[in-house]
Amino acid sequence: MIQLYGLRMSNYYSLVKALLVEKEVDFEEVKAPPTQEEDNLVRTPMGKMPSIGVDGGYMSESLAIASYLDRVQPEPALLPGDAFAAGKVVELACHLKLDVELVARRCLPEAFFGGKVSDETKESTRADLAKGMKALDRIFVGDPYAAGEELTLADFYTFYTFGLSGGIVQKIFGEDILEGHPKIQGVMARMAEHPSVARVEAEKAS
Ligand SMILES: N[C@@H](CCC(=O)N[C@@H](CS)C(=O)NCC(=O)O)C(=O)O
């Protein structure tokens, strides 16, 4: 059985949990906050969540975990069999992670944790997010799924990227990050009702 370490409040923890549920892999949740303590760093070298434990070995980084899961439990496949199409799904996931989620995250301390971020940070966040959203507009298919006709890993990254980023942008800038992005809105609505994601979201409250 796989151990999933982290906290349910984390969007990346939730993403990996949704993948485990989607693939019907046996797992148990182990509460593990992000710390720089040695026991946590052994599992996840930057101290972040989530990480997984597999037969005494550990793995961090959601994309690495997702690619591992797709190999050990190929069905349902979340990466297309075609090599180029699979690369395009990972490309989309990377832009979601790096050019939207990670950018919006700069303002997380002020949005949700009572901290303060500088006006310079807010301005650079706004500018970089605009650039990231433009990049997404070029490659996001959303007809009906993020990368095309099939549900893929990119749909999960979409849901958990905008779940967090949307909240941050609303709090800090009073704006809807998805205004003018109907294809992404469509995927968000579809994924909110997708059984694995719906279960993960429902269990956050328990
Ligand atoms: N690139 C990582 C990001 C993980 C991440 O940012 N986790 C956040 C919680 S959602 C965290 O642990 N933050 C605490 C920290 O940065 O120390 C992944 O894809 O798994």
PDBQT file of the ligand as one rigid body, heavy atoms in Angstrom, charges set to zero:
ROOT
HETATM    1  N1  LIG A 301       6.389  21.348  -7.089  1.00  0.00    +0.000 N 
HETATM    2  C1  LIG A 301       5.722  20.735  -5.958  1.00  0.00    +0.000 C 
HETATM    3  C2  LIG A 301       4.981  21.831  -5.194  1.00  0.00    +0.000 C 
HETATM    4  C3  LIG A 301       4.495  21.353  -3.858  1.00  0.00    +0.000 C 
HETATM    5  C4  LIG A 301       4.087  22.542  -3.010  1.00  0.00    +0.000 C 
HETATM    6  O1  LIG A 301       4.255  23.712  -3.364  1.00  0.00    +0.000 OA
HETATM    7  N2  LIG A 301       3.563  22.218  -1.826  1.00  0.00    +0.000 N 
HETATM    8  C5  LIG A 301       3.175  23.260  -0.904  1.00  0.00    +0.000 C 
HETATM    9  C6  LIG A 301       1.767  22.993  -0.384  1.00  0.00    +0.000 C 
HETATM   10  S1  LIG A 301       0.570  23.014  -1.669  1.00  0.00    +0.000 SA
HETATM   11  C7  LIG A 301       4.098  23.236   0.300  1.00  0.00    +0.000 C 
HETATM   12  O2  LIG A 301       4.470  22.187   0.770  1.00  0.00    +0.000 OA
HETATM   13  N3  LIG A 301       4.458  24.427   0.785  1.00  0.00    +0.000 N 
HETATM   14  C8  LIG A 301       5.265  24.574   1.955  1.00  0.00    +0.000 C 
HETATM   15  C9  LIG A 301       6.665  25.037   1.635  1.00  0.00    +0.000 C 
HETATM   16  O3  LIG A 301       6.913  25.512   0.520  1.00  0.00    +0.000 OA
HETATM   17  O4  LIG A 301       7.501  24.936   2.534  1.00  0.00    +0.000 OA
HETATM   18  C10 LIG A 301       4.788  19.631  -6.462  1.00  0.00    +0.000 C 
HETATM   19  O5  LIG A 301       4.399  19.656  -7.639  1.00  0.00    +0.000 OA
HETATM   20  O6  LIG A 301       4.474  18.684  -5.709  1.00  0.00    +0.000 OA
ENDROOT
TORSDOF 0
